Amino acid sequence: MGDAPSLKKLKEAVYEVDDVVDEFQLKAEKYEADSGFLSRYLHTQPKAFVFQCKAAKNIKKIKKTFDDIVKQMAILNSVEFHVEKVLKKLFDAIPNEKSEGLSLTNMANKISDKLTNSRLLLVLDDVWNEDHNKWGEFMVLVKNGSSESKILLTTRSRNVADAVESTALINLPSLSEYYSWQVFQQSFRNAVKDLNFEFQEVGKEIVNKCGGVPLAIKVLAGVLRVKKRLEQWHAIKESNLLNVEGKERQVSACLWLSYFNLPSHLKQCFTICSIFPKGHLIDKDQLIDQWIAHDMIPECGVNYLEYIGDDYFSDLVQMYFIQYVKEEVDGKVICKMHDLVHDLARSILGDEISLVVSRLKYETLPEVISETWSLQALHVTSSDIVKLPESTGNLKKLRVVNLSYCFCLTSLPDSIGNCVMISSIELFGCKKVATLPSSISRNKRLRVLRLGRTKLERLPSSITALENLECLDLHWCSKLIELPEGIGNLKKLVVLNLQGCGKLRGIPKGIGQITRLETLELFVMGEDDENYAHISELENINKISRELTIHGIRHCMDPDVAHKECLKQKTNLQSLALICASDVG
């Protein structure tokens, strides 16, 4: 689009301004920490950040029963196609069988036996891989199936259809004007009944410029739903962006126009999603945590940041910039971005470089990575790497490090402290990580640090120098014994997740100074009053929402104090548990 270069230049300029302001803020706060002189600063563009998620949708059982059919549907990720992944999905679909610990050969043999003379229906949704060799490997898996076995594949690429040697091609036509308007009305939901004749006529003209593509129609409907004046609808209808020919260009134009009409606060929240690889699933709560950590959600009196973030999320879902996928048993909400919407977000970010690697079989990355001077986001997940090269410290523009589920990783290099631009580090699920380098204290711009399910027993004391840290996630660090003294210095901390830290001996003194805390699910009163915080330190932490569990309440000699500090002003708590024993486990 014509506006992309200017957006790119604006983004680069804003990054430079943001860096200068950050530098100035860090120095100014040393002299005027309590003056409020620089209590806020504006982020007009999102920074890339870390996220881990499964690389594919879950297998679903086909609901209708066929007497002699193996009834399984495997849905693959829209970008990645891995024979190993498909093999594991098929194997796990066999009753009483699990793929963990088995070789690919063993799994393939059992699948082959299971499918002998059976009919198989396999559905692959939104596939992009065009590698003939990969498809050849895949077809070997189902060669023993009945001649009546079928594979149903959907794709937007004719090259994919050629690669799989399709025997029957069905080209889906664009929606007619009538059905396009039906999709618009459905997407508009209940608000459609309030549309008078004039709005409907303008709306139909807008819909007819969407090329009959449901996604474009839905996104524009989401934007128009919040436009209450007829002249606003006319402005969208008359936009030069929609005056293009060709389906692909029409879809792109509709998405760009919808983006331009987003409120400014939603623009940056949407764009920050773009560093996720295509097709990856997004945890709603962690996404909101990132918005908070990057100051994308303003503090508005009694409205807690997480609740405002929830409203932002709902707005983006209703406008179809984010797609709701499912709600898991534990209440966790999972979402994703449509591929075309993802393309839009990536084009807004321009040439910002991200390296995304999964299932890498090498123990380390090559030293040459340090020559990628413009690298800003490093995602190496579910891989066999043991360490990052020391040359990682040469990546001066690096803002995001995501090494989630690298089970062999033992630590970060000391040189990580030289990456002064880093705003987010994620080591979730790195089960062998037992220490962090003390040099992490030099990452002054670090806002998000996720260390859940690691082997950490202690954090380096230097971590308390991270004055901008807003999210410290340590959930299910089952070996964590204590937090560092001086944790009260982390005055910008909003999220301190200690759920499942069963060996934690107590919370250090000074926790009460972190008055911005909104997530503190666990508070442990230690037996030693000289080193650990008393329950009275909760008095000033009144923004805590959702759940709070207090262990060691028996160490509080005055029940009235517990009532005053824990209950009186914690009006936003949904659940409070008071447990006598200090032992969390």
DRENBA-514109 format. One record per residue (C-alpha): residue number from 0; residue in one letter; x, y, z. Coordinates in steps of 0.2 Angstrom, whole numbers, plus 2048, in hexadecimal, padded with zeros to 3 digits. Each point is the difference from the previous one (the first is absolute). Layout:
<vexnus>
    nr   rest     x     y     z
   NUM      A     X     Y     Z
...
</vexnus>
This chain:
<vexnus>
    nr   rest     x     y     z
     0      M   800   800   800
     1      G   805   812   7FD
     2      D   801   804   812
     3      A   80C   7F2   805
     4      P   810   809   7FD
     5      S   7FB   80F   80B
     6      L   7FA   7F5   80E
     7      K   811   7F7   7FF
     8      K   809   811   802
     9      L   7F4   805   80E
    10      K   803   7F0   809
    11      E   813   802   7FE
    12      A   7FF   812   807
    13      V   7F5   7FB   80E
    14      Y   80C   7F2   805
    15      E   80E   80D   801
    16      V   7F6   80C   80A
    17      D   7FB   7F2   80B
    18      D   812   7FB   803
    19      V   805   812   804
    20      V   7F1   802   80C
    21      D   804   7EF   809
    22      E   812   806   802
    23      F   7FB   810   807
    24      Q   7F3   7F9   80B
    25      L   80C   7F3   808
    26      K   80C   80E   804
    27      A   7F3   80D   806
    28      E   7F8   7F3   80C
    29      K   810   7FE   809
    30      Y   7FF   812   805
    31      E   7ED   803   801
    32      A   7F9   7EF   805
    33      D   7F3   807   80B
    34      S   7FC   810   7F6
    35      G   7F5   7F9   7F3
    36      F   809   80A   7F3
    37      L   801   7F2   7F4
    38      S   7F2   7F5   807
    39      R   7FA   7FC   7EF
    40      Y   806   7FF   7EE
    41      L   7F7   7FC   7F0
    42      H   802   7F1   7F5
    43      T   7F9   803   7EF
    44      Q   807   7F0   7F8
    45      P   800   7EE   807
    46      K   810   7F7   803
    47      A   802   7EE   7FB
    48      F   7FE   7F3   80E
    49      V   800   7EE   805
    50      F   7F4   7F2   7FE
    51      Q   7FF   7EE   800
    52      C   7F2   7F5   7FB
    53      K   7FD   7EF   7F8
    54      A   803   800   7ED
    55      A   7F0   7F8   7FB
    56      K   7ED   7FF   805
    57      N   7FB   7F1   80A
    58      I   7F9   7F0   7F8
    59      K   7ED   7FF   800
    60      K   7F6   7F1   7FE
    61      I   7F4   7FF   7F1
    62      K   7EF   800   808
    63      K   7F7   7F4   7F4
    64      T   803   7EE   803
    65      F   805   7F5   7F2
    66      D   801   7ED   803
    67      D   811   7FC   7F9
    68      I   808   811   7FF
    69      V   80E   807   80A
    70      K   7F7   80F   806
    71      Q   80E   80E   802
    72      M   802   811   7F9
    73      A   811   808   801
    74      I   801   813   7FE
    75      L   811   806   7FC
    76      N   808   811   803
    77      S   7FD   80C   7F1
    78      V   812   803   7FD
    79      E   80A   7F2   806
    80      F   7FF   7EE   7FA
    81      H   80A   7F3   808
    82      V   7FF   7ED   7FD
    83      E   806   7FD   812
    84      K   7F2   80B   807
    85      V   7F2   7F7   7F5
    86      L   807   7EF   805
    87      K   7FF   804   812
    88      K   7EE   807   7FE
    89      L   7FB   7F0   7F7
    90      F   808   7F5   80D
    91      D   7F9   809   80F
    92      A   7EF   7FE   7F8
    93      I   801   7ED   802
    94      P   7F7   7FB   811
    95      N   80C   7FC   80E
    96      E   80F   806   7F6
    97      K   80C   80E   804
    98      S   80E   806   7F5
    99      E   80C   806   80E
   100      G   810   7F6   800
   101      L   7FD   7F6   7F0
   102      S   80A   801   7F0
   103      L   7F8   806   7F0
   104      T   803   7EF   7F9
   105      N   7F6   7F7   80E
   106      M   7F2   80D   7FE
   107      A   7FF   7FE   7ED
   108      N   800   7ED   802
   109      K   7F1   800   80C
   110      I   7F7   80D   7F6
   111      S   802   7F5   7F0
   112      D   7F9   7F1   80A
   113      K   7F2   80A   806
   114      L   7FB   807   7EF
   115      T   801   7EF   7F7
   116      N   7F0   7FE   7F6
   117      S   7F8   80E   80A
   118      R   7F9   810   7F8
   119      L   808   810   806
   120      L   7F9   812   7FF
   121      L   80E   80D   803
   122      V   7FC   812   7FF
   123      L   80E   80D   7FE
   124      D   7FA   812   801
   125      D   808   80F   7F9
   126      V   811   7F8   7FA
   127      W   80E   80A   7F8
   128      N   80E   7F4   7FE
   129      E   805   7FD   7EE
   130      D   80E   7F3   803
   131      H   7FD   7F1   7F4
   132      N   80D   7F6   80B
   133      K   7F7   803   810
   134      W   7EF   7FB   7F9
   135      G   808   7F0   7F9
   136      E   806   7FC   812
   137      F   7EF   803   806
   138      M   7F7   7F5   7F4
   139      V   80A   7F1   805
   140      L   7F7   801   811
   141      V   7EF   7FC   7F9
   142      K   805   7F4   7F2
   143      N   7F9   7F1   809
   144      G   7EF   808   802
   145      S   7F1   7FA   7F6
   146      S   7FE   806   7EE
   147      E   7F1   80A   807
   148      S   80B   80B   80B
   149      K   7FF   812   7FD
   150      I   80A   810   803
   151      L   7F6   811   800
   152      L   80C   80E   7FF
   153      T   7FC   813   800
   154      T   80D   80D   7F9
   155      R   801   811   7F8
   156      S   80F   7FA   7F5
   157      R   7FE   7F7   7F0
   158      N   812   7FA   802
   159      V   7FB   7F6   810
   160      A   7F3   7F7   7F6
   161      D   80C   7FC   7F3
   162      A   80D   7FA   80D
   163      V   7F4   7F3   807
   164      E   7FA   7FB   7EF
   165      S   7EE   803   803
   166      T   7F3   7F5   7F7
   167      A   7F2   80C   802
   168      L   801   813   801
   169      I   7F2   80B   806
   170      N   802   812   7FD
   171      L   7F5   80A   80C
   172      P   7F9   80F   7F8
   173      S   7FE   811   808
   174      L   7F0   804   809
   175      S   7F2   808   7F6
   176      E   7FA   812   805
   177      Y   7F1   7F8   809
   178      Y   80B   7F4   80B
   179      S   80D   80D   803
   180      W   7F2   80B   807
   181      Q   7FA   7F1   80B
   182      V   812   7FE   807
   183      F   801   812   804
   184      Q   7EF   800   809
   185      Q   805   7F0   80A
   186      S   811   809   804
   187      F   7F7   810   805
   188      R   7F6   7F5   80D
   189      N   7F2   808   80A
   190      A   805   812   7FA
   191      V   7F9   7FC   7EF
   192      K   7EE   803   806
   193      D   805   812   803
   194      L   805   804   7EE
   195      N   7F4   80A   7F7
   196      F   7FE   800   7ED
   197      E   80E   80D   7FD
   198      F   80D   7F6   80A
   199      Q   7FB   7F0   7F7
   200      E   802   808   7EF
   201      V   812   807   804
   202      G   804   7EF   808
   203      K   7FC   7F6   7F1
   204      E   80B   80B   7F5
   205      I   80E   7FD   80C
   206      V   7FD   7EE   801
   207      N   800   7FE   7ED
   208      K   812   807   800
   209      C   806   7F1   80B
   210      G   802   7F4   7F1
   211      G   7F4   7F4   808
   212      V   80D   7FA   80D
   213      P   7F8   7FD   811
   214      L   80F   805   80A
   215      A   801   811   7F8
   216      I   7ED   802   803
   217      K   801   7FB   812
   218      V   80E   80C   804
   219      L   7F8   80F   7F8
   220      A   7F0   7FB   809
   221      G   809   800   810
   222      V   807   812   7FD
   223      L   7EF   807   7F9
   224      R   7F7   7F9   810
   225      V   808   80E   80A
   226      K   7FD   80E   7F3
   227      K   7F0   808   805
   228      R   7FF   80E   7F4
   229      L   7FB   7FE   7EE
   230      E   80E   80C   7FA
   231      Q   80C   7F4   807
   232      W   7F9   7F2   7F6
   233      H   801   80B   7F0
   234      A   812   804   804
   235      I   805   7ED   800
   236      K   7F5   7FD   7F0
   237      E   809   80E   7F7
   238      S   812   7FC   806
   239      N   80C   7FE   7F2
   240      L   807   7F0   808
   241      L   7F0   7F7   7FA
   242      N   802   805   7EE
   243      V   80B   7F2   7FA
   244      E   7FD   7F1   7F4
   245      G   803   7EE   804
   246      K   7FB   7F5   80F
   247      E   810   800   809
   248      R   803   812   7FF
   249      Q   7EE   803   805
   250      V   802   7F5   810
   251      S   811   809   804
   252      A   7F7   811   7FE
   253      C   7F2   7FC   80B
   254      L   80C   7FA   80E
   255      W   80A   810   7FE
   256      L   7F1   80B   801
   257      S   7FA   7F6   80F
   258      Y   811   803   809
   259      F   800   812   7FC
   260      N   7EF   802   808
   261      L   805   7F7   810
   262      P   801   80B   810
   263      S   813   804   803
   264      H   800   7F5   810
   265      L   7FA   7F1   7F7
   266      K   80D   803   7F1
   267      Q   80F   7FD   80B
   268      C   7F8   7F2   809
   269      F   7FC   7F8   7F0
   270      T   811   803   7F8
   271      I   80A   7F8   80E
   272      C   7F7   7F0   7FC
   273      S   809   7FF   7EF
   274      I   811   7F9   807
   275      F   7F7   7EF   803
   276      P   803   7F4   7F2
   277      K   7F1   7FD   7F5
   278      G   7F3   7F4   807
   279      H   807   7FF   812
   280      L   7F4   800   80E
   281      I   7FF   80E   80C
   282      D   7FD   800   812
   283      K   7F4   80F   804
   284      D   806   803   812
   285      Q   813   800   7FA
   286      L   7FB   80C   7F2
   287      I   7F8   80C   80C
   288      D   80F   7FE   80C
   289      Q   80B   806   7F1
   290      W   7F5   80F   7FC
   291      I   801   805   813
   292      A   813   7FD   800
   293      H   802   80C   7F1
   294      D   7F6   80E   807
   295      M   7F2   7FD   7F3
   296      I   7F2   801   80C
   297      P   7FE   810   80A
   298      E   7FC   801   812
   299      C   7EE   806   802
   300      G   7FC   802   812
   301      V   7F7   7F1   807
   302      N   800   7F6   7F0
   303      Y   80E   7F3   802
   304      L   80C   7FE   7F2
   305      E   7FB   7EE   7FD
   306      Y   7EE   804   7FE
   307      I   803   80E   7F4
   308      G   80B   7F4   7F6
   309      D   7F2   7F4   800
   310      D   7F5   80D   7F8
   311      Y   80E   804   7F3
   312      F   800   7ED   7FC
   313      S   7EE   7FF   7FE
   314      D   800   80F   7F4
   315      L   80D   7F8   7F5
   316      V   7F6   7F0   800
   317      Q   7F0   808   7FB
   318      M   809   809   7F2
   319      Y   808   7F0   7FA
   320      F   812   805   802
   321      I   801   7F2   80C
   322      Q   7F7   7F0   7FF
   323      Y   7F9   7F7   80F
   324      V   805   7ED   7FF
   325      K   7FB   7F8   810
   326      E   7FF   800   813
   327      E   809   7F2   809
   328      V   7FB   7F7   80F
   329      D   809   80B   80C
   330      G   7F8   810   7F9
   331      K   80F   805   7F5
   332      V   7FA   809   7F0
   333      I   80A   7FC   7F0
   334      C   7FF   80A   7F0
   335      K   80A   803   7F0
   336      M   802   80B   7F1
   337      H   7F9   7FD   7EF
   338      D   80F   7FE   7F4
   339      L   7FA   80F   7F5
   340      V   7FE   80B   810
   341      H   812   7FA   806
   342      D   807   805   7EF
   343      L   7F8   812   803
   344      A   808   801   811
   345      R   811   7FA   7F9
   346      S   7FF   80D   7F2
   347      I   7FD   80E   80D
   348      L   810   7FB   809
   349      G   80A   801   7F0
   350      D   812   7F9   800
   351      E   800   7FC   813
   352      I   80A   7EF   7FF
   353      S   7FA   7F1   80A
   354      L   809   7EF   800
   355      V   7F3   7F2   804
   356      V   807   7EF   802
   357      S   7F7   7F0   807
   358      R   807   7EF   803
   359      L   812   804   7FC
   360      K   80A   7F1   803
   361      Y   811   809   803
   362      E   807   803   811
   363      T   804   812   7FC
   364      L   7FD   80E   7F4
   365      P   80E   804   7F4
   366      E   80B   80F   805
   367      V   7FC   808   7F0
   368      I   7EF   805   807
   369      S   809   80F   808
   370      E   802   807   7EF
   371      T   7ED   802   7FE
   372      W   802   812   807
   373      S   7EE   805   7FD
   374      L   7F8   7F0   809
   375      Q   7F3   806   80C
   376      A   7F7   7F0   805
   377      L   808   7EF   803
   378      H   7F4   7F1   802
   379      V   808   7EF   801
   380      T   7F3   7F5   808
   381      S   7FE   7ED   804
   382      S   812   7FD   7FA
   383      D   810   7F7   806
   384      I   80B   80F   803
   385      V   80A   7FF   810
   386      K   806   812   7FF
   387      L   800   810   7F6
   388      P   811   806   7F9
   389      E   809   80D   80A
   390      S   7FF   80B   7F0
   391      T   7EE   802   803
   392      G   805   80F   80A
   393      N   804   809   7F0
   394      L   7EE   801   7FB
   395      K   7FE   812   805
   396      K   7EE   801   7F9
   397      L   7FA   7F0   808
   398      R   7F0   804   809
   399      V   7F8   7EE   802
   400      V   807   7EF   805
   401      N   7F5   7F1   801
   402      L   808   7EF   804
   403      S   7F0   7F8   806
   404      Y   800   7ED   802
   405      C   813   7FE   7FC
   406      F   802   7F1   80C
   407      C   813   7FF   7FE
   408      L   803   813   803
   409      T   80A   803   810
   410      S   802   812   801
   411      L   802   811   7F7
   412      P   811   806   7FB
   413      D   808   80E   80A
   414      S   800   80B   7F1
   415      I   7ED   801   800
   416      G   803   810   80B
   417      N   807   808   7F1
   418      C   7F0   800   7F7
   419      V   7FA   810   808
   420      M   7F0   801   7F5
   421      I   7F8   7F0   806
   422      S   7EE   802   807
   423      S   7FB   7EE   802
   424      I   808   7EF   804
   425      E   7F7   7F0   801
   426      L   807   7F0   806
   427      F   7F0   7F7   804
   428      G   801   7ED   801
   429      C   814   800   7FF
   430      K   801   7F2   80D
   431      K   813   801   802
   432      V   802   812   803
   433      A   806   801   812
   434      T   808   812   7FF
   435      L   7FF   811   7F8
   436      P   80F   80A   7FD
   437      S   803   80F   80B
   438      S   803   80B   7F1
   439      I   7ED   800   7FD
   440      S   800   80F   80B
   441      R   807   80A   7F1
   442      N   7F0   7FD   7F6
   443      K   7F8   810   807
   444      R   7F2   800   7F3
   445      L   7FA   7EE   805
   446      R   7EE   800   803
   447      V   7FA   7EE   7FF
   448      L   80A   7F1   807
   449      R   7F7   7EF   7FF
   450      L   80A   7F2   809
   451      G   7F1   7F4   804
   452      R   804   7ED   801
   453      T   813   802   802
   454      K   80C   7F9   80C
   455      L   804   810   809
   456      E   803   800   813
   457      R   804   812   801
   458      L   800   810   7F5
   459      P   810   80A   800
   460      S   800   80F   80C
   461      S   804   80B   7F1
   462      I   7EE   7FE   7F9
   463      T   7FA   80D   80C
   464      A   809   80D   7F6
   465      L   7F3   7FD   7F2
   466      E   7F6   810   803
   467      N   7F5   7FE   7F1
   468      L   7FB   7EE   803
   469      E   7ED   7FE   800
   470      C   7FD   7ED   7FE
   471      L   80A   7F3   80A
   472      D   7F9   7EF   7FC
   473      L   807   7F2   80B
   474      H   7F1   7F4   800
   475      W   803   7EE   803
   476      C   812   803   805
   477      S   7FF   7F1   80B
   478      K   812   802   807
   479      L   7FF   813   803
   480      I   805   803   813
   481      E   801   812   801
   482      L   7FE   811   7F7
   483      P   80E   80D   801
   484      E   801   80D   80E
   485      G   7FC   811   7F9
   486      I   7F2   7FA   7F6
   487      G   7F7   810   805
   488      N   80B   809   7F4
   489      L   7F5   7F9   7F2
   490      K   7F3   80E   802
   491      K   7F9   7FE   7EF
   492      L   7FC   7EE   802
   493      V   7EE   7FC   7FB
   494      V   801   7ED   7FF
   495      L   809   7F4   80C
   496      N   7FB   7EF   7FD
   497      L   805   7F3   80D
   498      Q   7F3   7F3   7FD
   499      G   806   7EF   803
   500      C   811   805   809
   501      G   7FE   7F3   80D
   502      K   811   802   809
   503      L   7FF   813   802
   504      R   805   804   812
   505      G   7F9   811   801
   506      I   7FD   811   7F7
   507      P   80F   80C   803
   508      K   7FD   810   809
   509      G   7FC   80F   7F6
   510      I   7F2   7F8   7F5
   511      G   7F4   80D   807
   512      Q   809   80E   7F6
   513      I   7FA   7F8   7F0
   514      T   7F0   809   800
   515      R   7FC   7FD   7ED
   516      L   7FF   7ED   803
   517      E   7F0   7F9   7F8
   518      T   805   7ED   7FF
   519      L   807   7F8   810
   520      E   7F8   7EF   802
   521      L   80B   7FA   80E
   522      F   806   809   810
   523      V   80B   7F5   80C
   524      M   802   806   811
   525      G   811   7F9   806
   526      E   805   7FA   811
   527      D   80E   80D   802
   528      D   7F8   812   802
   529      E   811   808   7FE
   530      N   802   7FA   7EE
   531      Y   7EF   7FE   7F9
   532      A   7F1   80B   7FE
   533      H   7F2   801   80C
   534      I   7EE   800   7FB
   535      S   7FF   813   803
   536      E   80A   803   7F1
   537      L   7F0   7FC   7F6
   538      E   7F8   80F   806
   539      N   805   80B   7F2
   540      I   7FE   7F3   7F2
   541      N   7EE   803   7FC
   542      K   7FF   7FD   7EE
   543      I   802   7ED   801
   544      S   7F3   7F8   7F6
   545      R   7FA   7EE   7FD
   546      E   807   7F4   80D
   547      L   80C   801   80F
   548      T   806   7F2   80B
   549      I   809   804   810
   550      H   80A   7F2   808
   551      G   807   801   812
   552      I   7F1   80A   807
   553      R   804   7F8   811
   554      H   80F   80B   801
   555      C   7F4   80F   801
   556      M   7FC   801   812
   557      D   7F2   80D   7FF
   558      P   7F1   7FA   7F5
   559      D   7FA   812   7FF
   560      V   80F   805   7F7
   561      A   7FD   7F2   7F3
   562      H   7EF   806   7FE
   563      K   805   813   7FE
   564      E   80F   7FC   7F4
   565      C   7F8   7F2   7F6
   566      L   7EE   804   7FE
   567      K   7FB   811   804
   568      Q   807   809   7F1
   569      K   802   7F1   7F4
   570      T   7EF   803   7F8
   571      N   805   7F9   7EF
   572      L   805   7EF   806
   573      Q   7F6   7F2   7F9
   574      S   808   7F2   80B
   575      L   809   801   811
   576      A   808   7F1   808
   577      L   808   800   812
   578      I   80B   7F1   804
   579      C   808   7FD   810
   580      A   80F   7F7   7FA
   581      S   80F   809   7F9
   582      D   804   7F1   7F5
   583      V   7F8   803   7EF
   584      G   803   7EF   7F9
</vexnus>
